[in-house]
Amino acid sequence: MKLIVAVIKPFKLEEVREALAQIGVQGLTVTESKGFGRQKGHAHLYRSSGYELNFLPKVKVEVAVAPEDVPRAIEAIQAAGRTGKVGDGKIFLYDIEQIVRIRTGETGKDAL
């Protein structure tokens, strides 16, 4: 099993969720977060006072998939999450050693 973690712009969440649903992904976890990458935040002007926003709002999406579904899932996230501008995010891929469904005790692919 594989865990895909994508950090995306918040307004792209629904598009990413729909894209994953279209390829058969049945569940995901979403966490609101803040961070920055190469863009290192940006400056704002509020009531003629300038201030810097160093941590930008992001959303972390976590999806567990079978190894054969990884390329399609990454492609779906990338296509739906892309704006073409700085700060679109990143996708990380991790190995999952074991999955256990708490309610039934199912393990591995059956637990997805």
Contact map, one row per residue, 1 for C-alpha under 8 A:
1110000000000000000000000000000000000000000000000000000000000001111000000000000000000000000000111100000000011000
1111000000000000000000000000000000000000000000000000000000000001111001000000000000000000000011110000000000000000
1111100000000000000000000000000000000000000000000000000000000111100000000000000000000000000011110000000000000000
0111110000000000000000000000000000000000000000000000000000001111100001000100000000000000001111000000000000000000
0011111000000000000000000000000000000000000000000000000000011110000000000000000000000000001111000000000000000000
0001111100000000000000000000000000000000000000000000000000011100000000000000100000000000111100000000000000000000
0000111110000000000000000000000000000000000000000000000001111000000000000000000000000000111000000000000000000000
0000011111011000000000000000000000000000000000000000000001111000000000000000000010000001110000000000000000000000
0000001111111000000000000000000000000000000000000000000011100000000000000000000010000011100000000000000000000000
0000000111111000000000000000000000000000000000000000000011100000000000000000000000000000000000000000000000000000
0000000011111100000000000000000000000000000000000000000000000000000000000000000000000000000000000000000000000000
0000000111111111000000000000000000000000000000000000000000000000000000000000000110000000000000000000000000000000
0000000111111111100000000000000000000000000000000000000000100000000000000000000010000000000000000000000000000000
0000000000111111110000000000000000000000000000000000000000000000000000000000000000000000000000000000000000000000
0000000000011111111000000000000000000000000000000000000000000000000000000000000110000000000000000000000000000000
0000000000011111111100000000000000000000000000000000000000000000000000000001100110000000000000000000000000000000
0000000000001111111110000000000000000000000000000000000000000000000000000000000000000000000000000000000000000000
0000000000000111111111000000000000000000000000000000000000000000000000000000000000000000000000000000000000000000
0000000000000011111111100000000000000000000000000000000000000000000000000001100100000000000000000000000000000000
0000000000000001111111111000000000000000000000000000000000000000000000001001100000000000000000000000000000000000
0000000000000000111111111100000000000000000000000000000000000000000000000000000000000000000000000000000000000000
0000000000000000011111111000000000000000000000000000000000000000000000000000000000000000000000000000000000000000
0000000000000000001111111000000000000000000000000000000000000000000000011001000000000000000000000000000000000000
0000000000000000000111111100000000000000000000000000000000000000000000000000000000000000000000000000000000000000
0000000000000000000111111111000000000000000000000000000000000010100000000000000000000000000000000000000000000000
0000000000000000000010011111000000000000000000000000000000000000000000000000000000000000000000000000000000000001
0000000000000000000000001111100000000000000000000000000000000011000000000000000000000000000000000000000000000000
0000000000000000000000001111110000000000000000000000000000001111000000000000000000000000000000000000000000000000
0000000000000000000000000011111000000000000000000000000000001110000000000000000000000000000000000000000000000000
0000000000000000000000000001111100000000000000000000000000111100000000000000000000000000000000000000000000000000
0000000000000000000000000000111110000000000000000000000000111000000000000000000000000000000000000000000000000000
0000000000000000000000000000011111000000000000000000000011110000000000000000000000000000000000000000000000000000
0000000000000000000000000000001111100000000000000000000011110000000000000000000000000000000000000000000000000000
0000000000000000000000000000000111110000000000000000001111100000000000000000000000000000000000000000000000000000
0000000000000000000000000000000011111000000000000000011111000000000000000000000000000000000000000000000000000000
0000000000000000000000000000000001111111100000000000011100000000000000000000000000000010000000000000000000000000
0000000000000000000000000000000000111111100000000000000000000000000000000000000000000010000000000000000000000000
0000000000000000000000000000000000011111000000000000000000000000000000000000000000000010000000000000000000000000
0000000000000000000000000000000000011111110000000000000000000000000000000000000000000110000000000000000000000000
0000000000000000000000000000000000011111110000000000011000000000000000000000000000000000000000000000000000000000
0000000000000000000000000000000000011011111000000001111100000000000000000000000000000000000000000000000000000000
0000000000000000000000000000000000000011111100000001110000000000000000000000000000000000000000000000000000000000
0000000000000000000000000000000000000000111110000111100000000000000000000000000000000000000000000000000000000000
0000000000000000000000000000000000000000011111000111100000000000000000000000000000000000000000000000000000000000
0000000000000000000000000000000000000000001111111110000000000000000000000000000000000000000000000000000000000000
0000000000000000000000000000000000000000000111111110000000000000000000000000000000000000000000000000000000000000
0000000000000000000000000000000000000000000011111000000000000000000000000000000000000000000000000000000000000000
0000000000000000000000000000000000000000000011111100000000000000000000000000000000000000000000000000000000000000
0000000000000000000000000000000000000000000011111110000000000000000000000000000000000000000000000000000000000000
0000000000000000000000000000000000000000001111011111000000000000000000000000000000000000000000000000000000000000
0000000000000000000000000000000000000000001111001111100000000000000000000000000000000000000000000000000000000000
0000000000000000000000000000000000000000111100000111110000000000000000000000000000000000000000000000000000000000
0000000000000000000000000000000000000000111100000011111100000000000000000000000000000000000000000000000000000000
0000000000000000000000000000000000110001110000000001111100000000000000000000000000000000000000000000000000000000
0000000000000000000000000000000001110001100000000000111110000000000000000000000000000000000000000000000000000000
0000000000000000000000000000000001110000100000000000111111000000000000000000000000000000000000000000000000000000
0000000011000000000000000000000111100000000000000000001111100000000000000000000000000000000000000000000000000000
0000001111000000000000000000000111100000000000000000000111110000000000000000000000000000000000000000000000000000
0000001111001000000000000000011111000000000000000000000011111000000000000000000000000000000000000000000000000000
0000111100000000000000000000011110000000000000000000000001111100000000000000000000000000000000000000000000000000
0001111100000000000000000001111000000000000000000000000000111110000000000000000000000000000000000000000000000000
0011110000000000000000000001110000000000000000000000000000011111000000000000000000000000000000000000000000000000
0011100000000000000000001011100000000000000000000000000000001111100000000000000000000000000000000000000000000000
1111000000000000000000000011000000000000000000000000000000000111110000000000000000000000000000000000000000000001
1111000000000000000000001000000000000000000000000000000000000011111011000000000000000000000000000000000000000001
1100000000000000000000000000000000000000000000000000000000000001111111000000000000000000000000000000000000001000
1100000000000000000000000000000000000000000000000000000000000000111111000000000000000000000000000000000000000000
0000000000000000000000000000000000000000000000000000000000000000011111100000000000000000000000000000000000000000
0000000000000000000000000000000000000000000000000000000000000000111111111000000000000000000000000000000000000000
0101000000000000000000000000000000000000000000000000000000000000111111111100000000000000000000000000000000000000
0000000000000000000000000000000000000000000000000000000000000000000111111110000000000000000000000000000000000000
0000000000000000000000100000000000000000000000000000000000000000000011111111000000000000000000000000000000000000
0000000000000000000100100000000000000000000000000000000000000000000011111111100000000000000000000000000000000000
0001000000000000000000000000000000000000000000000000000000000000000001111111110000000000001000000000000000000000
0000000000000000000000000000000000000000000000000000000000000000000000111111111000000000000000000000000000000000
0000000000000001001100100000000000000000000000000000000000000000000000011111111100000000000000000000000000000000
0000010000000001001100000000000000000000000000000000000000000000000000001111111110000000000000000000000000000000
0000000000000000000000000000000000000000000000000000000000000000000000000111111111000000000000000000000000000000
0000000000000000000000000000000000000000000000000000000000000000000000000011111111000000000000000000000000000000
0000000000010011001000000000000000000000000000000000000000000000000000000001111111000000000000000000000000000000
0000000110011011000000000000000000000000000000000000000000000000000000000000111111100001000000000000000000000000
0000000000000000000000000000000000000000000000000000000000000000000000000000011111111001000000000000000000000000
0000000000000000000000000000000000000000000000000000000000000000000000000000000011111001000000000000000000000000
0000000000000000000000000000000000000000000000000000000000000000000000000000000001111101000000000000000000000000
0000000000000000000000000000000000000000000000000000000000000000000000000000000001111111000000000000000000000000
0000000000000000000000000000000000000010000000000000000000000000000000000000000000011111000000000000000000000000
0000000010000000000000000000000000011110000000000000000000000000000000000000000000001111100000000000000000000000
0000000110000000000000000000000000000000000000000000000000000000000000000000000011111111110000000000000000000000
0000011110000000000000000000000000000000000000000000000000000000000000000000000000000011111000000000000000000000
0000011100000000000000000000000000000000000000000000000000000000000000000000000000000001111100000000000000000000
0001111000000000000000000000000000000000000000000000000000000000000000000100000000000000111110000000000000000000
0001110000000000000000000000000000000000000000000000000000000000000000000000000000000000011111000000000000000000
0111100000000000000000000000000000000000000000000000000000000000000000000000000000000000001111100000000000000000
0111100000000000000000000000000000000000000000000000000000000000000000000000000000000000000111110000000000000000
1110000000000000000000000000000000000000000000000000000000000000000000000000000000000000000011111000000000000000
1110000000000000000000000000000000000000000000000000000000000000000000000000000000000000000001111110000000000000
1000000000000000000000000000000000000000000000000000000000000000000000000000000000000000000000111110000000000000
1000000000000000000000000000000000000000000000000000000000000000000000000000000000000000000000011111000000110000
0000000000000000000000000000000000000000000000000000000000000000000000000000000000000000000000011111100000111011
0000000000000000000000000000000000000000000000000000000000000000000000000000000000000000000000000111110011110010
0000000000000000000000000000000000000000000000000000000000000000000000000000000000000000000000000011111111100011
0000000000000000000000000000000000000000000000000000000000000000000000000000000000000000000000000001111111000000
0000000000000000000000000000000000000000000000000000000000000000000000000000000000000000000000000000111110000000
0000000000000000000000000000000000000000000000000000000000000000000000000000000000000000000000000000111111000000
0000000000000000000000000000000000000000000000000000000000000000000000000000000000000000000000000001111111100010
0000000000000000000000000000000000000000000000000000000000000000000000000000000000000000000000000001110111110110
0000000000000000000000000000000000000000000000000000000000000000000000000000000000000000000000000111100011111110
1000000000000000000000000000000000000000000000000000000000000000000000000000000000000000000000000111000001111111
1000000000000000000000000000000000000000000000000000000000000000010000000000000000000000000000000010000000111111
0000000000000000000000000000000000000000000000000000000000000000000000000000000000000000000000000000000001111111
0000000000000000000000000000000000000000000000000000000000000000000000000000000000000000000000000011100011111111
0000000000000000000000000100000000000000000000000000000000000001100000000000000000000000000000000010100000011111
